[in-house]
């Protein structure tokens, strides 16, 4: 179903998701760095062995080549164990600049999500994301708002709106300190940092 949410000119789609989970109470760190190709699992980094692994026969050549790149293997391991958790430990700083409005579990994929100020859609200081698939056939999407120059007194002027094509009503979430504070506490107890990249190209992956 990739053609539903990727441009029609895409011949193949390579996707990467990477990130880490950090427990502030135990110090435990878990991480992941994996690729998908045309909607199927392609290759993943095994943190325990610090090597690339795959169950996809088409990825065997890539696995063999990437496992010879010792510097890259070491970087991937260090990123998950050391660098990524540091971002989570400093999440108070990150949250002071960006807020993300996230919608998930909707269907079909025809939907929009955006930030508004005083009832008007914002086009500056926002970073909209792509519509992405969930495992159950539904979809998710998010939009970030840069609040570095927004005073706390003005928070009530901002709200996030989600519109589903054919839906009877819009879902509006106001920017409230109580909601942000709840997310802040949870992320300090057990945090997660994730990135998701998609690449559209017109030739096959060889290595």
HUCORTA-V439665 format. One record per run of one state. SS is the DSSP state (H for helix, E for strand, L for the rest). FROM is the first residue (numbers start at 1). LEN is the number of residues. If there is no record, write none. Layout:
ss = (SS:SS)
from = (FROM:FROM)
len = (LEN:LEN)
This chain:
ss = (L:H:L:E:L:E:L:E:L:E:L:H:L:H:L:H:L:E:L:E:L:E:L:E:L:E:L:E:L:H:E:L:E:L:H:E:L)
from = (1:2:5:12:24:29:38:40:47:51:54:57:67:70:90:91:96:98:107:111:118:120:122:126:129:132:134:139:147:152:158:165:171:175:177:190:202)
len = (1:3:7:12:5:9:2:7:4:3:3:10:3:20:1:5:2:9:4:7:2:2:4:3:3:2:5:8:5:6:7:6:4:2:13:12:6)
